[in-house]
Amino acid sequence: MPKHNKRDNNGKKSAATDDAAKQPPKPDDDDAKQSPKKEAMPTPSPEEPPSPESLKRAEECFDRAQQATVRSNYDYAIALFLEGLRYNPLDVERGHRGLRDAAIRRRSQGKGAGLGSVFSQGKAAFSQMLGRKKDAMLALEAAMAKDPANVMILTQLMQMARRLDYSDLAIWFGELASEESLRGKKKPQKQIFTTLGDLYKARGRFREAIEALQEAVKIDPSDRTLDKEMRDLAAASSIQESKLDSVSDFHQMIRDRATASDAATQKVVRTQEQLDAQYEELKAALDADPENPIKMQNLADCQWRRGFTDEAMSLLKKALAVSGEYRFKMRMDDIQMSEQRTRLREVAAQLEAEPDRADLKAKHQQLLNDRDAFEIQVFQEQHKQYPTDLGIRFELGLRQYQTNQLDEAIVSFQQATRDPKRRIRAFNMLGRCFFAKKLYEEAQGQFQTAIQQYDFTGDPLAKELRYNLALSLEALDKPKEAIEWYSDIVQQDYQYRDAAKRLERLRRRSSGETPQP
């Protein structure tokens, strides 16, 4: 076990890493000249939202931290990220994600946790004992910066963020804790997944809450209370997805349908008025602080929703140039992907109305090719920027599958199975990749693994898994087993794809009847 570092004499450098508190890192000359002064303004209390002045100071710290990260000056970057988080602890993307990225890059250079991680954990415990939750959280983040894969620290950060009512941040740390817990060699902690399930539930993310509790059940199958909670969540999810929770009875539903068109039109008008008012407010804010990249992005998002895509992209380009932060490039890519999908849907609708038009067919195919080429480039780039983000890896796998890069997709989906939120879908896509390569036994194994780990039988994903497994068994010439799975599907949903036809054909063939076309 590592030993404690000596505490800094003045006890005031809680925003820096512990090595930084003992011996400040040596920044580049430019860093030293522009580094923010730590004691220039009071730090807001955890109960108060950050003031505009605090937000500005945080942005200055994050800007310098990002530049230090680009120059591989990771210790200094970590110190600046922590200082920025003292002023704005709510910034998940720039602050917390940026800090973790610098920490992972630092570790990739072979730097271990050292003494600083244990010292910071001790400082966190002391601050928590005194009721200084925000100081405790910063100390834990300093510990995480030295040991970014430490499940215990990530779990404590999730719990601390929850106590501070930072729900988005609590979920983010919970997802990291669950990912690292499943990746490690030790038995995962049930509490991580039950807490994460509670956090998802509080935000109405019922499907994700169910998946988190499924992991908890694997760890402790004897906990019967989890079964009831998952059933309740499944019911809530069904209500949410079908939107029945806003309809009191059948007659109300009929009345709603009768007025839906007028209500939709009024809603569009109200939304446009709100966007116009928001635009004026955001533009005034940017005019008052014209070099602030966050205000540029806020205005860009508003302009995109108003339909001014070119202006939105121009603002994001400027934000990228001013800050050098990759997240503005990601936002530009998101908008471009959305615009491509909109054009594709429009042409697809035209083609459906006029299916014999050769020019529309050619245009539709070209748009598909352009979309696939652009999106795979986007997610390959994002994966290079955030190599540990399994969500990005899953999205990359989807694009690799769409473009028939099956070997690469298999690698991506195998990595994504470590993500609790996407595990079942990743197994399903793995099976589809193997099936496409005619490796039917391997496909069967992936679908069976997914079914065993997915406790629901009636939702779309459950039916797709069973259908894909039946296809694999049919391809392996195992008609008896395929019949069982097709039968399971049609008993729940007789119209699901061609399951009923395949079931009838296999049964006739098994009984010696001549198959009908």
N, C-alpha and C positions, 0 to 999 in steps of 0.2 A: 504494500500500500504506500503511495507517495506520501511524503511528509509535508507539513504546512510551511508556506513561505512566511517570512517576517512581515508583520503588518506595517503599513506606511505610517510614519510618525504623526502626520497631521490628520489622517483619517478622512480626507476630503476627496479622494480620487476614486470614488465608487463608480464613476462612469467609464473608467479605463479598465483594461484587463489588469490582472494582478501583477504580471511581469512589468506592465507599463507603469503601475503604481510604484514598483520598487526601482525600476530603472527605465525611464521613458524610451520607446523605440526611436531610432534615428530616421527621421523622415528625410525625403529629398528636400533640397533647399526651397523649392516652390511650396512644398507642403508646409514647411516650417513658417514661411512668410504669411500664408493664408489660413492657417489653422485657427479655428474659432477659439476665443478666450472662454475658459470654462466657468469663471465666476462672474461673468458680465451681467447676469440677470438671475432672478430667483427661479427656481424650478417649480412648476405647478404641482399641486398635490394630486394624488391619485383620483380623488373625487371630482376634480375640476377638469373640464375639457381644455386642451392646450390653447393658449392664447395665440393670436396672430403673430406676436413677437416670438413666442416659443416655436411655432411652426416654421417661421423663417429661419430661426437659429438651427432647428433640426435639419432643414433642407441644406443649409450651408455645410453642416457636418456630413450629411449623406453624400453630398456632391464631392467633398474632399475624400471621403472614404472610398467612393467608387473609383476615383482617379488613382488612389493608392493601391486599390485592388488590381487595377489594370497594370500598374507598374510592379506587381508582385510584392509590394511592401505590406504584407498581410498583417503583421503585428500592429502597425500604425493604422491600417484600415480598420481593424477590429476596435482599437481604442476610439476612433472617430465614430464608428457605428454606435458604440455604446454611449458615447457622449450625446449623439443625436437622439437616441432612444430615451435618454433622460428628459429631453425636452418634448418629445412626441412618442410616447410608448405605443400608440395605436397604429403606426404605419407598418403594416405587415410586409408589404411588397418592398419598399425601399429600405426600411430599417431592419426588421427581423430576418427577412429572406436574404438581404444583402450581407448581414452579419454571418449568417450560416454559410453562405456561399464562400465568403472569405475564410471562414473557419475550415471548411472542407478543402479549399485550395491550400491552406497552410498545412493541414494534415498530409496532403498528397506530396508535400515536400519532405516528408519524413519526420516532421516535428510532432512530438507526443504531447500528452496532457501536462506532464511535469508536475511541479508542486502547486502551480497556480490554480488548477481546477479544484483541488481539495480545499485550499485556502478560501476560494470564492464560495464554495458550498458552506463552509463554516461561517463566513460573513453573512450569507443568506439566512442561515438558521438564527443567527444572533439578531439580524434585522427583523425577522419575522416574530421573534420572541418579544421585541419591543413594539410590535404592531406597525412597523414601517414596511408595508407590503411592496411598495414600489421599489424601495432600495433592495429588498430581498429578491425581487424579480431581476433587477439589473445584475446583482451579484450572481444569480443563477445563470444568467445569459453570459456573463464573463466566464463562468465555469464551462458552459456549453461550447464557448468559442475555443477552448483548449481541448475539449473532448466531445466533438459534435455527434458521435454515435452512442453516447452514454444514455441508456434507456432511463435510468433513474433520474437523471437531470432533466431530460425531456418531459418525463411524467410530472416532476415537480413544477416545471414551467407551465404545463397544461393546467395543473391544479391552482397555481398562483394566478394565472390569467383568468381562470374561472372565478376566483374569489374577488378579483378586481372588476369583474363583470366585463372583461374584454372577450366577448364570446367568439368573435372571428379568430382572434389570436389563440384562444384556448383550443379551438378546433384544429387550427394549423399545427400547434405543438402536439396535440393528441394524435393527429395523423402521422407526424414524424415519429412519435413514440411507438405507435403501433407498427409502423414499417420497420423500425430498427429492432423492435421486440421480436417480430416474426423472422427477421433476418438472422438474429443471433442464435447461438447454440443453446442458451439456457431456455427453460420453459417460460413462455410468455406470461405476463401478469394479467390476470382476469380484470383487475381494476382499471387498467388502461382502456379496455374495450367497453366496459360498462359505463365508465365516465364519458367516453367518446360517444357512446350511444345516447346518453342523456343530453349531451350537447347538441347532437344532431336533432334529437326529438324536440328540444326547445326551439330550434329554428325551423321546425316543420319538414325536416329532411328525413322522412320516415324510412324510405328505402335504405338509405345509408345507415340509419340507426339499426335497422334489422341486420344488415351485414356485419356491423360491429358486434352486435349481441351474438350472432352466430359464431364469431371467433371466441367469445367468452364461453359459450356452451362447449366448444371443443376443449377448452382448458379445464372446465368444471362441469362435466355432464350431469352431475348430481344436483345442480342448482335448478330446481323445477320452477322457481319464480321467473327465470329467464324465458321459459317456454310461454308462460302466460303473457309476459310483456311483449314478446315477439308476435303473438297472436293479436294483441291489441294494436300493435304498430302496423301489422298487416292490414287490419280493418281500417285504420286511419289512412294508410297509404292508398287503399282502394277508393275510399271516399274522396281523398284529395285528387287522385288521378281521374276519377269519373266526374269530379266537380259536383257530386250529389250533396255535399255539405251545405251548399248555398240554396238548395231547393227543398222546401218543406214537404211538398207532396206532388203527386202527378199533375194535379190541376194547376199548381203554381208553375210547374215546368211548361205546361201548355201556354199559360199566360206570358211567361218569359219569352218563349219562342215567338209569340205574336208581336212582341214589342222589340225584339232583338235588333232589327235593322235600324229603327229610329234611335235606339240607345247607342248603337255602335257609331252612328253618324255624329251624335252629340258628343260622344267621348272623344272622337278624333278632333272635333272643334276645340273642346276644352283642353285637350293635350297640346294642340298647336299653340293655343294662347299661353299655356304654361311654359312651353318651350321658348316662345318669343320673349316672355318676361324673364325667363332664366338667362337667355342670351344677353339681354341688356345688362343684367346684374354681373354675369361672368366677364363680359367685355370690359365693364367699368373696373372690375377687380384687376384684370390684366393690364389695362391702361395705367393703373396706379402702380403696378409692379411688372413692367414689361419684359423682364428677363427671368421671370419665375416659370420654370418648366411645368410645374404642377398646374398652375393656372392656365398655361397654354393647353395642357391636356384636357382640363375641365371644359374649356371653351371648345376644343376640338370635338369632344364627345357630344356636346350640345349641338354643334353645327352639323355633325353627321346625322343625329336624330332629326334635325330640321331638314335634311336633304341636301346640305351643302358639302358634299363629299370632298371636292377639290380643296376647299378652304380648310376642312378638317385635316386633310393630309398635309397641307402646307404648315399648319400650326404644329403638328406632331414632328415634322421634319425639323422645324426650328427648335422644338424642345429637345430633340435628339442631338442637334448640333450644340446647343447650349450646355446640356448636361453630360453628354456622352453615355447616357444610360440606355442599356439594351431594352428595357421595358417599353420605351417609346417606340422602338422598332417593332416590338411584339404587337403593340396596339395598332400600328399601321398595317401590319400583316393581317390582324384580325379583321380590320375594316375591308381590306382588299379581298380576303376570303369570303366575307359576307356579301360583298358586291358581286363576286363571281357566282355565288350560289343563287343570288336573286336573278341574275341574267339567265342562268341555267334553268331555273324554275319557269321563267317567262317563256323561254323557247320550248321547253317541254310541254307547257300548256298549249302553245300554238301547234306543236306537232301532234298533240292528242286530238285537237280539233281538225287538223288537216294532215292526216297520216301519210298521204301519198306525195307530199311535196319533198322532192329530192333535196332542194336547197336547205330546207329546215333540218332534214336529217343530217346533212353535212355540217351545218352550223352547230347542231346539238352535239355531234361527235367532237368537233373542234373545241367547243367549250368544255366538254368532259376532259379532253386531253390537256387543255390549258390548266383546268382546275387541279387535276392530279399532279401535273408537273410542278405547279407552284406550291401546292400544299406539302408535298413530300420535301421540297427544298426548305420550306418554312420550318417543318418539324425536325429535319436533320440539323438545321442551324440552332434551333432551340435546344435540342438535345446536347449539342456541343457546349452551349452556354450553361445549361443546368443538367449535367450528366446524372445526378442522383434523383431527379424528378421523375417518378415512375408514371405519373399522369401523362407527361410529355412522351415518355417511351411508349405508352399504350397508343397514343394518338399517332405516333410515327409508325407503329406496327400496322394500324388500320390502313394508312396510306401505302405502306409497302405491300400489304395484301391486295389492295385495289389495283396496284400497278404490277401485280404478278411477281413481285420480288419476294418469293415465298421463303427462301432460306433466311433472308434478312428479317422477314416478319416473324419467323419462328423464334429467332434470338430475342427480338423485342418483346414478344408476348411472354416468353419464358421469364424475362426480367420483370414484366408487369404483374406476374402472378404473386409477387411479394407485396403488392399493394392491396390492402384489405378492401378498398372501395371498388377495385376493378378486377379482383381475383377471379370471380366466376366468369365474367366476360372474357378475361384473358385466356382461361382454359377453353372456353368455347371457340375463340378465334384460333387458338393453337390446334384444336381438333379440325377446324375448317382448313387450316393450312396443310395439315397432314393429309386430309382427305383430298385436297386439290393435287397433292403430289402422289396420290394413289397409295399412300402408306396407311391402309385402312385399319390395321391393328393399332397403330399409334394413335390414329384419330379416335378409335373406340376407347382407348385408355383415357384420353383427355376428356371426352364427354362423360364417361363414367365418373371420373374424379370430380368434375363439376357438379354432377347430379348428387353425388354423395355429400358434397359440402353445401348444397343449396336446399334449404328445408321447405321450399314452396313448390307446389305442383301445378298451380292454376294460372300463374302470371305468364306474360309473353316469353320471358327468358326461359322459364322452366319448360314450356312447351317446345321452344326451339331446341333446347338441349336434348330433349327426348326424341324429337324428330331427327336431329342430326345423328344421334346414336343409332336409331333405327336404320337410317340410310347406310351407316357404316356397317352394321350387322348384315344388312341386305347385300352390300358389296362384298362382304366376306363369305357370302353363301351360308348364312346362319338364319334361315327363314323362321325357325321356331322362335328364336330370341327376338328377331325383328318384329314378328307378329305381336309379341307381348307388348312391345313398346308402342307400336302403332295403335294397338287396342287401348292402351293407357291414354293416348292422346285423344282418340275419337270419343272416348267416354266423357271427356271433359269438354271437347270442342270438335264437333263432327265436321265442321267446315274448315278446319285448320289445314291450309295448303292442300296437298293431294294425299294426306294420310289415309283417308277412308278408301280411296281407290287403290292405294298400294296394299292396304290391309286385305281388301277383297281379292286382289290379284294373287297375293301370296297364299291366302287360304285355299283358293281354287287350285293353285299349283301344288300345294302340299297334299290336297285330297285327291290329286290325280286328274282333276278336270282340265280341259283344254282352256288355256288363258284366252280371254276375250280382248279384242283391241280397245 
